Every structure is written in structure tokens, then in C-alpha cells.
Amino acid sequence: MERAFQSGKNSLGADLSDLVACPVCDTLHRFSAIPQGGRGTCKRCHHILATPRPNAMTRIVMLAITATILMMAAISFPFLTIETHGLRQQASVIDTILAYSEGLMVPLSLAMAALIVVLPLTRLTAILYTVAPMALGHHPVRGAARAFRIAEHLKPWAMAEVFIVGVAVALVKVGGLATLTIGPAFWAFAALVLITILQDNFMSSLIIWKTLETRGTT
């Protein structure tokens, strides 16, 4: 069921807490209840503003925990093994990051560590900190709004999926020069990308913000 929010152009006398701005075209709307499984869309550009789903917060928490476990596995186990001319070398994500840790390549090493490991883990931690207490029926913990704001800001910068695409391209090019064996970390990263997409599909930022506001947070 798709539902457009009521335009807020003539709602100057309305409670400002009921107004929602479309992130695409900045049109103001009056927030209204949306049935489970429905969609709230912008009246002007039809951008999806809210998609409430049954047990969404519980599912978000479960997916975030799963993604955290997969991330730890991805950085702990071998990513791939290269064999050529009788030589065999294993490489992990940590090995890849440390390979550029000297000289002028240090900034690249730091950027890889941040974009592939640190920022995704930070975002998952912030989501769990925000959503987990509410999924259990409690009030939001102190600083939950700030944590969720951090999670929203980090979303474009958590680039695990970009890394896995880059690795796939590299494997195609190197495949003819050596024998490659994909390790468990590769599959953990691939699963992590799918879990992250599924989690973001369940997570409606507007609904979480309204829940934080309704239950009271600082």
C-alpha cells in the first residue's frame, strides 16, 4: 500500500514536530500513521519517506549482529591464496591493509582500514546502540539520537561492498597468471554485503527518528 504524506505548505500553525521534509526536494509534509507494510511517499517527487514493517527493529538488530560477526570473520580468516611456480601465499584483509603501511602509501593504508573495517563496524555499533534497547521494549539509551545520526552520516562511507567488487575485478585479471583459491573471508565479505543491503531495506530512518522522539531520548 502506497500513501503520500499530506503536504505541509498550509500548515504554518501546525506543531512543527509533525512536519517532515523530503530529503530529495525539501517539500514539507505532515507526518501521519502508515499501516504496516505500506509506504509513505513525497507528494511532489514520490521519494519513499517511510516504510514501516512488522518487527522491523528486531530484524534490524538481528541483521546488525550477524553483520558484525561476518565482519570479524572477514578480517580474521584468509581472504585468498595465490599459487604460482611452486610458491604459495595466503592473504587476509589485514595483510592487504598492512601491505601499504610504509612510506608514501601510509594514507592509502589508513583509508583502506577506515573505509573497509573501522567505519562499517562503527556504523553497526551505532545502529545496535540505538535500536537494540527499543527492540526490547525499553526507552532509548542516553545518546541514542547522536549515535543514530552518526550511523546515518557514515552510511555513504562504509564501503565493504565497493571492496568486494574491486576484489572480484582483480581476481578476473589475476586469474590467468596464478592459481587462486578463495578463502572463507571472501565469502564472509560477500555475505556481509547482502546482509547490509537487507538491513538497510528494513531500516526506515524516519520511523526510527519518530520512535526516538516519541519514547524520549537525548
C-alpha positions as CSV (number, residue, x, y, z in Angstrom):
1,M,0.0,0.0,0.0
2,E,1.5,3.3,-1.0
3,R,0.5,6.5,0.7
4,A,1.5,10.1,0.1
5,F,2.0,12.3,3.1
6,Q,-0.2,15.4,3.4
7,S,1.5,18.5,2.1
8,G,2.6,20.9,4.8
9,K,2.5,24.1,2.8
10,N,-0.5,25.4,4.6
11,S,0.5,24.0,8.0
12,L,2.2,27.0,9.5
13,G,0.1,26.8,12.5
14,A,0.7,23.1,13.0
15,D,3.0,21.5,15.5
16,L,6.5,21.7,14.0
17,S,7.3,18.2,15.3
18,D,4.7,16.8,12.9
19,L,6.4,18.2,9.9
20,V,8.7,16.1,7.8
21,A,11.0,17.4,5.0
22,C,11.6,15.3,1.9
23,P,15.4,14.7,1.7
24,V,15.3,15.0,-2.1
25,C,13.1,18.0,-2.9
26,D,12.7,19.6,0.7
27,T,8.9,19.6,0.5
28,L,7.3,19.7,3.9
29,H,4.8,17.1,4.8
30,R,2.5,16.4,7.8
31,F,3.6,13.1,9.3
32,S,0.7,10.6,9.6
33,A,0.4,7.0,10.6
34,I,1.3,4.5,7.9
35,P,0.0,0.9,8.0
36,Q,2.5,-1.9,8.4
37,G,3.8,-3.0,5.1
38,G,2.8,0.4,3.5
39,R,4.9,3.2,2.1
40,G,4.9,6.9,2.8
41,T,6.0,8.9,-0.3
42,C,6.7,12.5,-1.0
43,K,3.7,14.2,-2.7
44,R,5.9,16.1,-5.1
45,C,8.8,13.8,-6.2
46,H,7.4,10.5,-4.9
47,H,10.6,9.7,-2.9
48,I,9.9,7.0,-0.3
49,L,10.0,8.7,3.1
50,A,8.9,5.8,5.4
51,T,8.4,2.0,5.0
52,P,7.2,0.6,8.3
53,R,7.5,-3.2,8.5
54,P,6.4,-5.8,11.1
55,N,9.0,-6.4,13.8
56,A,11.4,-4.2,11.8
57,M,13.5,-3.2,14.8
58,T,14.0,-6.8,15.9
59,R,15.1,-7.8,12.4
60,I,17.5,-4.8,12.2
61,V,19.2,-5.9,15.5
62,M,19.5,-9.5,14.3
63,L,20.9,-8.4,11.0
64,A,23.3,-6.0,12.6
65,I,24.6,-8.7,14.9
66,T,25.0,-11.0,12.0
67,A,26.9,-8.4,10.0
68,T,29.2,-7.7,12.9
69,I,30.0,-11.4,13.2
70,L,30.6,-11.7,9.5
71,M,32.9,-8.6,9.6
72,M,35.0,-10.1,12.4
73,A,35.3,-13.4,10.4
74,A,36.2,-11.4,7.2
75,I,39.1,-9.7,8.8
76,S,40.3,-12.8,10.8
77,F,40.3,-15.6,8.2
78,P,42.4,-15.9,4.9
79,F,40.9,-13.9,2.0
80,L,42.6,-15.8,-0.8
81,T,45.5,-18.0,-1.6
82,I,47.8,-17.5,-4.6
83,E,49.9,-20.3,-6.0
84,T,52.4,-19.9,-8.8
85,H,55.7,-21.6,-9.8
86,G,55.6,-23.7,-6.6
87,L,55.1,-20.7,-4.4
88,R,52.1,-20.3,-2.2
89,Q,51.0,-17.2,-0.4
90,Q,47.9,-16.5,1.8
91,A,46.5,-13.0,2.2
92,S,43.9,-11.7,4.6
93,V,42.2,-8.3,4.8
94,I,44.7,-7.2,7.5
95,D,47.6,-8.3,5.2
96,T,46.1,-6.2,2.4
97,I,45.9,-3.1,4.7
98,L,49.4,-3.6,6.1
99,A,50.9,-4.0,2.6
100,Y,50.7,-0.2,2.1
101,S,51.8,0.8,5.6
102,E,55.2,2.2,4.7
103,G,56.4,5.4,3.1
104,L,54.1,7.5,0.9
105,M,51.4,4.7,0.8
106,V,50.5,5.1,4.5
107,P,47.5,7.4,3.8
108,L,46.2,4.7,1.4
109,S,46.6,2.1,4.2
110,L,44.7,4.3,6.7
111,A,41.9,5.0,4.1
112,M,41.5,1.2,3.4
113,A,41.4,0.4,7.1
114,A,38.8,3.1,7.8
115,L,36.5,2.5,4.8
116,I,36.6,-1.3,4.8
117,V,36.7,-2.1,8.5
118,V,36.5,0.8,11.0
119,L,33.6,2.8,9.6
120,P,31.4,-0.2,8.8
121,L,31.9,-1.6,12.4
122,T,31.3,1.9,13.9
123,R,28.1,2.2,11.9
124,L,26.9,-1.3,13.0
125,T,27.7,-0.5,16.7
126,A,25.8,2.8,16.4
127,I,22.8,1.1,15.0
128,L,22.8,-1.6,17.7
129,Y,23.2,1.1,20.4
130,T,20.2,3.0,19.0
131,V,17.8,0.2,18.1
132,A,18.5,-2.7,20.4
133,P,17.0,-1.2,23.6
134,M,13.9,-0.1,21.7
135,A,13.5,-3.5,20.1
136,L,13.5,-5.0,23.6
137,G,10.7,-2.6,24.6
138,H,12.9,-0.2,26.6
139,H,13.3,3.6,26.3
140,P,16.2,4.7,24.2
141,V,19.5,4.9,26.0
142,R,21.3,8.2,26.6
143,G,22.9,9.5,23.4
144,A,20.8,7.2,21.1
145,A,19.9,10.1,18.8
146,R,23.5,11.1,18.4
147,A,24.5,7.5,17.7
148,F,21.9,7.1,15.0
149,R,22.9,10.4,13.5
150,I,26.5,9.1,13.3
151,A,25.2,5.9,11.7
152,E,23.3,7.9,9.1
153,H,26.3,10.1,8.3
154,L,28.6,7.0,7.9
155,K,26.3,5.2,5.5
156,P,27.9,6.5,2.3
157,W,31.4,5.9,3.7
158,A,31.1,2.3,4.8
159,M,32.4,0.7,1.6
160,A,32.6,-3.0,2.2
161,E,30.6,-3.6,-1.0
162,V,33.0,-1.5,-3.0
163,F,35.9,-3.5,-1.7
164,I,34.3,-6.8,-2.7
165,V,33.5,-5.5,-6.2
166,G,37.1,-4.4,-6.6
167,V,38.4,-7.7,-5.4
168,A,36.2,-9.5,-7.9
169,V,37.6,-7.4,-10.8
170,A,41.2,-8.1,-9.6
171,L,40.5,-11.8,-9.4
172,V,39.4,-11.9,-13.0
173,K,42.6,-10.1,-14.1
174,V,45.0,-12.1,-12.0
175,G,43.3,-15.5,-12.6
176,G,45.3,-16.1,-15.8
177,L,48.7,-15.5,-14.1
178,A,48.3,-17.7,-11.0
179,T,46.1,-20.3,-9.3
180,L,43.7,-18.5,-7.0
181,T,41.8,-20.1,-4.1
182,I,39.1,-18.1,-2.5
183,G,39.2,-18.2,1.3
184,P,36.4,-18.1,3.9
185,A,36.9,-14.3,4.4
186,F,35.8,-13.7,0.8
187,W,32.5,-15.4,1.3
188,A,32.1,-13.7,4.7
189,F,32.5,-10.3,2.9
190,A,30.1,-11.4,0.2
191,A,27.5,-12.4,2.8
192,L,28.2,-9.1,4.7
193,V,27.3,-7.1,1.6
194,L,24.0,-9.0,1.2
195,I,23.1,-8.7,5.0
196,T,23.9,-4.9,4.9
197,I,21.6,-4.4,1.9
198,L,18.8,-6.4,3.6
199,Q,19.3,-4.4,6.9
200,D,19.1,-1.0,5.1
201,N,16.0,-2.2,3.4
202,F,14.3,-2.9,6.7
203,M,15.6,0.3,8.4
204,S,13.3,3.3,7.8
205,S,15.2,6.3,9.2
206,L,12.1,8.4,9.5
207,I,10.3,5.8,11.6
208,I,13.4,5.4,13.9
209,W,13.7,9.1,14.4
210,K,10.0,9.4,15.2
211,T,10.3,6.4,17.6
212,L,13.2,8.1,19.4
213,E,11.2,11.3,19.6
214,T,8.1,9.5,20.9
215,R,9.8,7.4,23.5
216,G,12.1,10.2,24.6
217,T,15.8,10.5,24.1
218,T,18.7,12.9,24.5
